[in-house]
Amino acid sequence: MKNPVTAITTLYKETMSEMRKCTWPTRNELYESTILVISFLIILSVVVTIADKVLLLLVRLITGV
């Protein structure tokens, strides 16, 4: 069994090595992705709200409530 300190040190070194290989998005890419996600969430929430209202109307028509 490895020494815990050695294991943690090895994990840290390997993690830092992998982090150096990462390419991070530019500010513009990050901005565009954020706008895309927010837009999608707004559209999806509108679709879900409309579906909810339509289904509620159908249930009320069927049950007579």
mmJSON file of the N, C-alpha and C atoms, coordinates in Angstrom:
{"data_MODEL":{"atom_site":{
"group_PDB":["ATOM","ATOM","ATOM","ATOM","ATOM","ATOM","ATOM","ATOM","ATOM","ATOM","ATOM","ATOM","ATOM","ATOM","ATOM","ATOM","ATOM","ATOM","ATOM","ATOM","ATOM","ATOM","ATOM","ATOM","ATOM","ATOM","ATOM","ATOM","ATOM","ATOM","ATOM","ATOM","ATOM","ATOM","ATOM","ATOM","ATOM","ATOM","ATOM","ATOM","ATOM","ATOM","ATOM","ATOM","ATOM","ATOM","ATOM","ATOM","ATOM","ATOM","ATOM","ATOM","ATOM","ATOM","ATOM","ATOM","ATOM","ATOM","ATOM","ATOM","ATOM","ATOM","ATOM","ATOM","ATOM","ATOM","ATOM","ATOM","ATOM","ATOM","ATOM","ATOM","ATOM","ATOM","ATOM","ATOM","ATOM","ATOM","ATOM","ATOM","ATOM","ATOM","ATOM","ATOM","ATOM","ATOM","ATOM","ATOM","ATOM","ATOM","ATOM","ATOM","ATOM","ATOM","ATOM","ATOM","ATOM","ATOM","ATOM","ATOM","ATOM","ATOM","ATOM","ATOM","ATOM","ATOM","ATOM","ATOM","ATOM","ATOM","ATOM","ATOM","ATOM","ATOM","ATOM","ATOM","ATOM","ATOM","ATOM","ATOM","ATOM","ATOM","ATOM","ATOM","ATOM","ATOM","ATOM","ATOM","ATOM","ATOM","ATOM","ATOM","ATOM","ATOM","ATOM","ATOM","ATOM","ATOM","ATOM","ATOM","ATOM","ATOM","ATOM","ATOM","ATOM","ATOM","ATOM","ATOM","ATOM","ATOM","ATOM","ATOM","ATOM","ATOM","ATOM","ATOM","ATOM","ATOM","ATOM","ATOM","ATOM","ATOM","ATOM","ATOM","ATOM","ATOM","ATOM","ATOM","ATOM","ATOM","ATOM","ATOM","ATOM","ATOM","ATOM","ATOM","ATOM","ATOM","ATOM","ATOM","ATOM","ATOM","ATOM","ATOM","ATOM","ATOM","ATOM","ATOM","ATOM","ATOM","ATOM","ATOM","ATOM","ATOM","ATOM"],
"id":[1,2,3,4,5,6,7,8,9,10,11,12,13,14,15,16,17,18,19,20,21,22,23,24,25,26,27,28,29,30,31,32,33,34,35,36,37,38,39,40,41,42,43,44,45,46,47,48,49,50,51,52,53,54,55,56,57,58,59,60,61,62,63,64,65,66,67,68,69,70,71,72,73,74,75,76,77,78,79,80,81,82,83,84,85,86,87,88,89,90,91,92,93,94,95,96,97,98,99,100,101,102,103,104,105,106,107,108,109,110,111,112,113,114,115,116,117,118,119,120,121,122,123,124,125,126,127,128,129,130,131,132,133,134,135,136,137,138,139,140,141,142,143,144,145,146,147,148,149,150,151,152,153,154,155,156,157,158,159,160,161,162,163,164,165,166,167,168,169,170,171,172,173,174,175,176,177,178,179,180,181,182,183,184,185,186,187,188,189,190,191,192,193,194,195],
"type_symbol":["N","C","C","N","C","C","N","C","C","N","C","C","N","C","C","N","C","C","N","C","C","N","C","C","N","C","C","N","C","C","N","C","C","N","C","C","N","C","C","N","C","C","N","C","C","N","C","C","N","C","C","N","C","C","N","C","C","N","C","C","N","C","C","N","C","C","N","C","C","N","C","C","N","C","C","N","C","C","N","C","C","N","C","C","N","C","C","N","C","C","N","C","C","N","C","C","N","C","C","N","C","C","N","C","C","N","C","C","N","C","C","N","C","C","N","C","C","N","C","C","N","C","C","N","C","C","N","C","C","N","C","C","N","C","C","N","C","C","N","C","C","N","C","C","N","C","C","N","C","C","N","C","C","N","C","C","N","C","C","N","C","C","N","C","C","N","C","C","N","C","C","N","C","C","N","C","C","N","C","C","N","C","C","N","C","C","N","C","C","N","C","C","N","C","C"],
"label_atom_id":["N","CA","C","N","CA","C","N","CA","C","N","CA","C","N","CA","C","N","CA","C","N","CA","C","N","CA","C","N","CA","C","N","CA","C","N","CA","C","N","CA","C","N","CA","C","N","CA","C","N","CA","C","N","CA","C","N","CA","C","N","CA","C","N","CA","C","N","CA","C","N","CA","C","N","CA","C","N","CA","C","N","CA","C","N","CA","C","N","CA","C","N","CA","C","N","CA","C","N","CA","C","N","CA","C","N","CA","C","N","CA","C","N","CA","C","N","CA","C","N","CA","C","N","CA","C","N","CA","C","N","CA","C","N","CA","C","N","CA","C","N","CA","C","N","CA","C","N","CA","C","N","CA","C","N","CA","C","N","CA","C","N","CA","C","N","CA","C","N","CA","C","N","CA","C","N","CA","C","N","CA","C","N","CA","C","N","CA","C","N","CA","C","N","CA","C","N","CA","C","N","CA","C","N","CA","C","N","CA","C","N","CA","C","N","CA","C","N","CA","C","N","CA","C","N","CA","C"],
"label_alt_id":[null,null,null,null,null,null,null,null,null,null,null,null,null,null,null,null,null,null,null,null,null,null,null,null,null,null,null,null,null,null,null,null,null,null,null,null,null,null,null,null,null,null,null,null,null,null,null,null,null,null,null,null,null,null,null,null,null,null,null,null,null,null,null,null,null,null,null,null,null,null,null,null,null,null,null,null,null,null,null,null,null,null,null,null,null,null,null,null,null,null,null,null,null,null,null,null,null,null,null,null,null,null,null,null,null,null,null,null,null,null,null,null,null,null,null,null,null,null,null,null,null,null,null,null,null,null,null,null,null,null,null,null,null,null,null,null,null,null,null,null,null,null,null,null,null,null,null,null,null,null,null,null,null,null,null,null,null,null,null,null,null,null,null,null,null,null,null,null,null,null,null,null,null,null,null,null,null,null,null,null,null,null,null,null,null,null,null,null,null,null,null,null,null,null,null],
"label_comp_id":["MET","MET","MET","LYS","LYS","LYS","ASN","ASN","ASN","PRO","PRO","PRO","VAL","VAL","VAL","THR","THR","THR","ALA","ALA","ALA","ILE","ILE","ILE","THR","THR","THR","THR","THR","THR","LEU","LEU","LEU","TYR","TYR","TYR","LYS","LYS","LYS","GLU","GLU","GLU","THR","THR","THR","MET","MET","MET","SER","SER","SER","GLU","GLU","GLU","MET","MET","MET","ARG","ARG","ARG","LYS","LYS","LYS","CYS","CYS","CYS","THR","THR","THR","TRP","TRP","TRP","PRO","PRO","PRO","THR","THR","THR","ARG","ARG","ARG","ASN","ASN","ASN","GLU","GLU","GLU","LEU","LEU","LEU","TYR","TYR","TYR","GLU","GLU","GLU","SER","SER","SER","THR","THR","THR","ILE","ILE","ILE","LEU","LEU","LEU","VAL","VAL","VAL","ILE","ILE","ILE","SER","SER","SER","PHE","PHE","PHE","LEU","LEU","LEU","ILE","ILE","ILE","ILE","ILE","ILE","LEU","LEU","LEU","SER","SER","SER","VAL","VAL","VAL","VAL","VAL","VAL","VAL","VAL","VAL","THR","THR","THR","ILE","ILE","ILE","ALA","ALA","ALA","ASP","ASP","ASP","LYS","LYS","LYS","VAL","VAL","VAL","LEU","LEU","LEU","LEU","LEU","LEU","LEU","LEU","LEU","LEU","LEU","LEU","VAL","VAL","VAL","ARG","ARG","ARG","LEU","LEU","LEU","ILE","ILE","ILE","THR","THR","THR","GLY","GLY","GLY","VAL","VAL","VAL"],
"label_asym_id":["A","A","A","A","A","A","A","A","A","A","A","A","A","A","A","A","A","A","A","A","A","A","A","A","A","A","A","A","A","A","A","A","A","A","A","A","A","A","A","A","A","A","A","A","A","A","A","A","A","A","A","A","A","A","A","A","A","A","A","A","A","A","A","A","A","A","A","A","A","A","A","A","A","A","A","A","A","A","A","A","A","A","A","A","A","A","A","A","A","A","A","A","A","A","A","A","A","A","A","A","A","A","A","A","A","A","A","A","A","A","A","A","A","A","A","A","A","A","A","A","A","A","A","A","A","A","A","A","A","A","A","A","A","A","A","A","A","A","A","A","A","A","A","A","A","A","A","A","A","A","A","A","A","A","A","A","A","A","A","A","A","A","A","A","A","A","A","A","A","A","A","A","A","A","A","A","A","A","A","A","A","A","A","A","A","A","A","A","A","A","A","A","A","A","A"],
"label_entity_id":["1","1","1","1","1","1","1","1","1","1","1","1","1","1","1","1","1","1","1","1","1","1","1","1","1","1","1","1","1","1","1","1","1","1","1","1","1","1","1","1","1","1","1","1","1","1","1","1","1","1","1","1","1","1","1","1","1","1","1","1","1","1","1","1","1","1","1","1","1","1","1","1","1","1","1","1","1","1","1","1","1","1","1","1","1","1","1","1","1","1","1","1","1","1","1","1","1","1","1","1","1","1","1","1","1","1","1","1","1","1","1","1","1","1","1","1","1","1","1","1","1","1","1","1","1","1","1","1","1","1","1","1","1","1","1","1","1","1","1","1","1","1","1","1","1","1","1","1","1","1","1","1","1","1","1","1","1","1","1","1","1","1","1","1","1","1","1","1","1","1","1","1","1","1","1","1","1","1","1","1","1","1","1","1","1","1","1","1","1","1","1","1","1","1","1"],
"label_seq_id":[1,1,1,2,2,2,3,3,3,4,4,4,5,5,5,6,6,6,7,7,7,8,8,8,9,9,9,10,10,10,11,11,11,12,12,12,13,13,13,14,14,14,15,15,15,16,16,16,17,17,17,18,18,18,19,19,19,20,20,20,21,21,21,22,22,22,23,23,23,24,24,24,25,25,25,26,26,26,27,27,27,28,28,28,29,29,29,30,30,30,31,31,31,32,32,32,33,33,33,34,34,34,35,35,35,36,36,36,37,37,37,38,38,38,39,39,39,40,40,40,41,41,41,42,42,42,43,43,43,44,44,44,45,45,45,46,46,46,47,47,47,48,48,48,49,49,49,50,50,50,51,51,51,52,52,52,53,53,53,54,54,54,55,55,55,56,56,56,57,57,57,58,58,58,59,59,59,60,60,60,61,61,61,62,62,62,63,63,63,64,64,64,65,65,65],
"pdbx_PDB_ins_code":[null,null,null,null,null,null,null,null,null,null,null,null,null,null,null,null,null,null,null,null,null,null,null,null,null,null,null,null,null,null,null,null,null,null,null,null,null,null,null,null,null,null,null,null,null,null,null,null,null,null,null,null,null,null,null,null,null,null,null,null,null,null,null,null,null,null,null,null,null,null,null,null,null,null,null,null,null,null,null,null,null,null,null,null,null,null,null,null,null,null,null,null,null,null,null,null,null,null,null,null,null,null,null,null,null,null,null,null,null,null,null,null,null,null,null,null,null,null,null,null,null,null,null,null,null,null,null,null,null,null,null,null,null,null,null,null,null,null,null,null,null,null,null,null,null,null,null,null,null,null,null,null,null,null,null,null,null,null,null,null,null,null,null,null,null,null,null,null,null,null,null,null,null,null,null,null,null,null,null,null,null,null,null,null,null,null,null,null,null,null,null,null,null,null,null],
"Cartn_x":[0.843,0.0,0.883,0.493,1.279,1.126,2.161,2.136,1.1,0.188,-0.841,-0.263,0.835,1.442,1.95,2.569,3.059,1.896,0.817,-0.355,-0.954,-1.067,-1.625,-0.703,0.595,1.563,1.49,1.419,1.313,0.029,-1.072,-2.353,-2.265,-1.67,-1.533,-0.702,0.424,1.296,0.598,-0.11,-0.819,-1.955,-2.641,-3.729,-3.196,-2.118,-1.536,-1.046,-0.491,-0.035,-1.207,-2.322,-3.507,-4.114,-4.093,-4.657,-3.876,-2.58,-1.778,-2.161,-2.716,-3.118,-4.468,-5.218,-6.555,-6.465,-7.429,-7.565,-8.842,-8.723,-9.854,-10.502,-11.824,-12.5,-12.092,-12.143,-11.872,-13.081,-12.906,-14.006,-15.196,-14.917,-15.984,-16.721,-15.988,-16.617,-17.482,-16.988,-17.738,-19.014,-18.916,-20.077,-21.126,-20.678,-21.607,-22.284,-21.532,-22.104,-23.118,-22.813,-23.731,-25.034,-24.94,-26.136,-26.956,-26.29,-26.978,-27.736,-27.103,-27.741,-28.93,-28.766,-29.863,-31.028,-30.73,-31.785,-32.538,-31.804,-32.434,-33.324,-32.859,-33.662,-34.947,-34.867,-36.063,-37.055,-36.565,-37.447,-38.072,-37.276,-37.788,-38.823,-38.605,-39.576,-40.892,-40.829,-42.051,-42.803,-42.087,-42.719,-43.37,-42.68,-43.235,-44.459,-44.405,-45.548,-46.759,-46.544,-47.652,-48.222,-47.361,-47.83,-48.627,-48.179,-48.886,-50.275,-50.357,-51.654,-52.611,-52.107,-52.947,-53.439,-52.544,-52.95,-53.939,-53.735,-54.672,-56.052,-56.085,-57.354,-58.045,-57.278,-57.852,-58.412,-57.684,-58.155,-59.428,-59.481,-60.689,-61.879,-61.639,-62.718,-63.225,-62.306,-62.687,-63.407,-62.886,-63.469,-64.636,-64.768,-65.861,-65.662,-64.441,-64.148,-64.007],
"Cartn_y":[-1.184,0.0,1.241,2.224,3.451,4.318,5.073,6.087,7.141,7.55,8.534,9.847,10.298,11.549,11.384,10.249,9.978,9.887,9.251,9.114,10.48,11.334,12.673,13.501,13.398,14.13,13.679,12.377,11.839,12.314,12.261,12.722,14.193,15.01,16.441,16.667,15.981,16.149,15.716,14.588,14.104,15.049,15.577,16.515,17.783,18.318,19.532,19.281,18.1,17.75,17.729,17.154,17.106,18.497,19.322,20.672,21.519,21.274,22.021,21.655,20.467,20.015,20.593,21.122,21.645,22.93,23.098,24.382,25.025,26.221,26.916,27.791,27.981,28.817,30.28,30.968,32.404,33.099,34.349,35.113,35.171,35.337,35.415,34.074,32.967,31.641,31.392,31.782,31.609,32.446,33.665,34.556,33.96,33.508,32.939,31.68,30.836,29.613,29.945,30.932,31.332,31.864,32.71,33.253,32.125,31.166,30.031,29.213,28.932,28.144,28.898,30.174,30.966,31.042,31.238,31.285,29.963,28.862,27.545,27.333,27.746,27.587,28.407,29.602,30.442,29.797,29.341,28.691,27.435,26.628,25.398,25.692,26.715,27.045,27.529,28.252,28.687,27.474,26.541,25.333,24.517,24.336,23.563,24.269,25.579,26.333,26.193,26.303,26.145,24.731,23.725,22.342,22.15,22.736,22.631,23.25,24.433,25.116,24.322,23.78,22.995,21.731,21.023,19.801,20.107,21.197,21.597,21.878,22.56,22.84,21.543,20.61,19.329,18.552,18.523,17.815,18.463,19.78,20.476,20.2,20.14,19.834,18.403,17.472,16.067,15.834,16.42,16.184,17.112,18.183,19.117,19.995,20.167,20.989,22.433],
"Cartn_z":[0.0,0.0,0.0,-0.831,-0.938,0.299,0.525,1.567,1.155,2.047,1.683,1.152,1.712,1.257,-0.173,-0.464,-1.817,-2.798,-2.385,-3.252,-3.572,-2.574,-2.784,-3.673,-3.451,-4.262,-5.717,-5.921,-7.279,-7.945,-7.221,-7.755,-8.156,-7.307,-7.592,-8.853,-8.967,-10.131,-11.416,-11.354,-12.537,-12.924,-11.925,-12.189,-12.843,-12.322,-12.899,-14.32,-14.57,-15.911,-16.888,-16.479,-17.338,-17.533,-16.493,-16.605,-17.61,-17.736,-18.712,-20.141,-20.326,-21.658,-22.083,-21.144,-21.438,-22.242,-23.136,-23.82,-23.311,-22.831,-22.249,-23.303,-23.224,-24.226,-24.08,-25.209,-25.161,-24.538,-24.2,-23.603,-24.565,-25.852,-26.846,-26.969,-26.995,-27.062,-25.832,-24.692,-23.452,-23.469,-23.936,-24.039,-24.981,-26.157,-27.134,-26.598,-25.932,-25.361,-24.274,-23.464,-22.397,-22.977,-23.992,-24.646,-25.262,-25.879,-26.494,-25.45,-24.333,-23.273,-22.682,-22.403,-21.833,-22.82,-24.103,-25.124,-25.186,-25.171,-25.21,-23.993,-22.824,-21.611,-21.672,-22.204,-22.329,-23.295,-24.447,-25.425,-24.832,-24.164,-23.563,-22.488,-21.686,-20.642,-21.248,-22.356,-23.04,-23.589,-24.206,-24.752,-23.642,-22.533,-21.415,-20.831,-20.714,-20.193,-21.109,-22.41,-23.362,-23.282,-23.232,-23.121,-21.839,-20.751,-19.473,-19.571,-20.16,-20.289,-21.18,-22.286,-23.194,-22.503,-21.823,-21.122,-20.003,-19.297,-18.248,-18.841,-19.968,-20.641,-21.066,-21.625,-22.038,-20.853,-19.752,-18.56,-18.035,-18.031,-17.56,-18.474,-19.785,-20.722,-20.528,-20.318,-20.158,-18.837,-17.769,-16.442,-16.139,-16.877,-16.644,-15.431,-15.013,-13.835,-14.231],
"occupancy":[1.0,1.0,1.0,1.0,1.0,1.0,1.0,1.0,1.0,1.0,1.0,1.0,1.0,1.0,1.0,1.0,1.0,1.0,1.0,1.0,1.0,1.0,1.0,1.0,1.0,1.0,1.0,1.0,1.0,1.0,1.0,1.0,1.0,1.0,1.0,1.0,1.0,1.0,1.0,1.0,1.0,1.0,1.0,1.0,1.0,1.0,1.0,1.0,1.0,1.0,1.0,1.0,1.0,1.0,1.0,1.0,1.0,1.0,1.0,1.0,1.0,1.0,1.0,1.0,1.0,1.0,1.0,1.0,1.0,1.0,1.0,1.0,1.0,1.0,1.0,1.0,1.0,1.0,1.0,1.0,1.0,1.0,1.0,1.0,1.0,1.0,1.0,1.0,1.0,1.0,1.0,1.0,1.0,1.0,1.0,1.0,1.0,1.0,1.0,1.0,1.0,1.0,1.0,1.0,1.0,1.0,1.0,1.0,1.0,1.0,1.0,1.0,1.0,1.0,1.0,1.0,1.0,1.0,1.0,1.0,1.0,1.0,1.0,1.0,1.0,1.0,1.0,1.0,1.0,1.0,1.0,1.0,1.0,1.0,1.0,1.0,1.0,1.0,1.0,1.0,1.0,1.0,1.0,1.0,1.0,1.0,1.0,1.0,1.0,1.0,1.0,1.0,1.0,1.0,1.0,1.0,1.0,1.0,1.0,1.0,1.0,1.0,1.0,1.0,1.0,1.0,1.0,1.0,1.0,1.0,1.0,1.0,1.0,1.0,1.0,1.0,1.0,1.0,1.0,1.0,1.0,1.0,1.0,1.0,1.0,1.0,1.0,1.0,1.0,1.0,1.0,1.0,1.0,1.0,1.0],
"B_iso_or_equiv":[0.0,0.0,0.0,0.0,0.0,0.0,0.0,0.0,0.0,0.0,0.0,0.0,0.0,0.0,0.0,0.0,0.0,0.0,0.0,0.0,0.0,0.0,0.0,0.0,0.0,0.0,0.0,0.0,0.0,0.0,0.0,0.0,0.0,0.0,0.0,0.0,0.0,0.0,0.0,0.0,0.0,0.0,0.0,0.0,0.0,0.0,0.0,0.0,0.0,0.0,0.0,0.0,0.0,0.0,0.0,0.0,0.0,0.0,0.0,0.0,0.0,0.0,0.0,0.0,0.0,0.0,0.0,0.0,0.0,0.0,0.0,0.0,0.0,0.0,0.0,0.0,0.0,0.0,0.0,0.0,0.0,0.0,0.0,0.0,0.0,0.0,0.0,0.0,0.0,0.0,0.0,0.0,0.0,0.0,0.0,0.0,0.0,0.0,0.0,0.0,0.0,0.0,0.0,0.0,0.0,0.0,0.0,0.0,0.0,0.0,0.0,0.0,0.0,0.0,0.0,0.0,0.0,0.0,0.0,0.0,0.0,0.0,0.0,0.0,0.0,0.0,0.0,0.0,0.0,0.0,0.0,0.0,0.0,0.0,0.0,0.0,0.0,0.0,0.0,0.0,0.0,0.0,0.0,0.0,0.0,0.0,0.0,0.0,0.0,0.0,0.0,0.0,0.0,0.0,0.0,0.0,0.0,0.0,0.0,0.0,0.0,0.0,0.0,0.0,0.0,0.0,0.0,0.0,0.0,0.0,0.0,0.0,0.0,0.0,0.0,0.0,0.0,0.0,0.0,0.0,0.0,0.0,0.0,0.0,0.0,0.0,0.0,0.0,0.0,0.0,0.0,0.0,0.0,0.0,0.0],
"pdbx_formal_charge":[null,null,null,null,null,null,null,null,null,null,null,null,null,null,null,null,null,null,null,null,null,null,null,null,null,null,null,null,null,null,null,null,null,null,null,null,null,null,null,null,null,null,null,null,null,null,null,null,null,null,null,null,null,null,null,null,null,null,null,null,null,null,null,null,null,null,null,null,null,null,null,null,null,null,null,null,null,null,null,null,null,null,null,null,null,null,null,null,null,null,null,null,null,null,null,null,null,null,null,null,null,null,null,null,null,null,null,null,null,null,null,null,null,null,null,null,null,null,null,null,null,null,null,null,null,null,null,null,null,null,null,null,null,null,null,null,null,null,null,null,null,null,null,null,null,null,null,null,null,null,null,null,null,null,null,null,null,null,null,null,null,null,null,null,null,null,null,null,null,null,null,null,null,null,null,null,null,null,null,null,null,null,null,null,null,null,null,null,null,null,null,null,null,null,null],
"auth_seq_id":[1,1,1,2,2,2,3,3,3,4,4,4,5,5,5,6,6,6,7,7,7,8,8,8,9,9,9,10,10,10,11,11,11,12,12,12,13,13,13,14,14,14,15,15,15,16,16,16,17,17,17,18,18,18,19,19,19,20,20,20,21,21,21,22,22,22,23,23,23,24,24,24,25,25,25,26,26,26,27,27,27,28,28,28,29,29,29,30,30,30,31,31,31,32,32,32,33,33,33,34,34,34,35,35,35,36,36,36,37,37,37,38,38,38,39,39,39,40,40,40,41,41,41,42,42,42,43,43,43,44,44,44,45,45,45,46,46,46,47,47,47,48,48,48,49,49,49,50,50,50,51,51,51,52,52,52,53,53,53,54,54,54,55,55,55,56,56,56,57,57,57,58,58,58,59,59,59,60,60,60,61,61,61,62,62,62,63,63,63,64,64,64,65,65,65],
"auth_comp_id":["MET","MET","MET","LYS","LYS","LYS","ASN","ASN","ASN","PRO","PRO","PRO","VAL","VAL","VAL","THR","THR","THR","ALA","ALA","ALA","ILE","ILE","ILE","THR","THR","THR","THR","THR","THR","LEU","LEU","LEU","TYR","TYR","TYR","LYS","LYS","LYS","GLU","GLU","GLU","THR","THR","THR","MET","MET","MET","SER","SER","SER","GLU","GLU","GLU","MET","MET","MET","ARG","ARG","ARG","LYS","LYS","LYS","CYS","CYS","CYS","THR","THR","THR","TRP","TRP","TRP","PRO","PRO","PRO","THR","THR","THR","ARG","ARG","ARG","ASN","ASN","ASN","GLU","GLU","GLU","LEU","LEU","LEU","TYR","TYR","TYR","GLU","GLU","GLU","SER","SER","SER","THR","THR","THR","ILE","ILE","ILE","LEU","LEU","LEU","VAL","VAL","VAL","ILE","ILE","ILE","SER","SER","SER","PHE","PHE","PHE","LEU","LEU","LEU","ILE","ILE","ILE","ILE","ILE","ILE","LEU","LEU","LEU","SER","SER","SER","VAL","VAL","VAL","VAL","VAL","VAL","VAL","VAL","VAL","THR","THR","THR","ILE","ILE","ILE","ALA","ALA","ALA","ASP","ASP","ASP","LYS","LYS","LYS","VAL","VAL","VAL","LEU","LEU","LEU","LEU","LEU","LEU","LEU","LEU","LEU","LEU","LEU","LEU","VAL","VAL","VAL","ARG","ARG","ARG","LEU","LEU","LEU","ILE","ILE","ILE","THR","THR","THR","GLY","GLY","GLY","VAL","VAL","VAL"],
"auth_asym_id":["A","A","A","A","A","A","A","A","A","A","A","A","A","A","A","A","A","A","A","A","A","A","A","A","A","A","A","A","A","A","A","A","A","A","A","A","A","A","A","A","A","A","A","A","A","A","A","A","A","A","A","A","A","A","A","A","A","A","A","A","A","A","A","A","A","A","A","A","A","A","A","A","A","A","A","A","A","A","A","A","A","A","A","A","A","A","A","A","A","A","A","A","A","A","A","A","A","A","A","A","A","A","A","A","A","A","A","A","A","A","A","A","A","A","A","A","A","A","A","A","A","A","A","A","A","A","A","A","A","A","A","A","A","A","A","A","A","A","A","A","A","A","A","A","A","A","A","A","A","A","A","A","A","A","A","A","A","A","A","A","A","A","A","A","A","A","A","A","A","A","A","A","A","A","A","A","A","A","A","A","A","A","A","A","A","A","A","A","A","A","A","A","A","A","A"],
"auth_atom_id":["N","CA","C","N","CA","C","N","CA","C","N","CA","C","N","CA","C","N","CA","C","N","CA","C","N","CA","C","N","CA","C","N","CA","C","N","CA","C","N","CA","C","N","CA","C","N","CA","C","N","CA","C","N","CA","C","N","CA","C","N","CA","C","N","CA","C","N","CA","C","N","CA","C","N","CA","C","N","CA","C","N","CA","C","N","CA","C","N","CA","C","N","CA","C","N","CA","C","N","CA","C","N","CA","C","N","CA","C","N","CA","C","N","CA","C","N","CA","C","N","CA","C","N","CA","C","N","CA","C","N","CA","C","N","CA","C","N","CA","C","N","CA","C","N","CA","C","N","CA","C","N","CA","C","N","CA","C","N","CA","C","N","CA","C","N","CA","C","N","CA","C","N","CA","C","N","CA","C","N","CA","C","N","CA","C","N","CA","C","N","CA","C","N","CA","C","N","CA","C","N","CA","C","N","CA","C","N","CA","C","N","CA","C","N","CA","C","N","CA","C","N","CA","C","N","CA","C"],
"pdbx_PDB_model_num":[1,1,1,1,1,1,1,1,1,1,1,1,1,1,1,1,1,1,1,1,1,1,1,1,1,1,1,1,1,1,1,1,1,1,1,1,1,1,1,1,1,1,1,1,1,1,1,1,1,1,1,1,1,1,1,1,1,1,1,1,1,1,1,1,1,1,1,1,1,1,1,1,1,1,1,1,1,1,1,1,1,1,1,1,1,1,1,1,1,1,1,1,1,1,1,1,1,1,1,1,1,1,1,1,1,1,1,1,1,1,1,1,1,1,1,1,1,1,1,1,1,1,1,1,1,1,1,1,1,1,1,1,1,1,1,1,1,1,1,1,1,1,1,1,1,1,1,1,1,1,1,1,1,1,1,1,1,1,1,1,1,1,1,1,1,1,1,1,1,1,1,1,1,1,1,1,1,1,1,1,1,1,1,1,1,1,1,1,1,1,1,1,1,1,1]
}}}
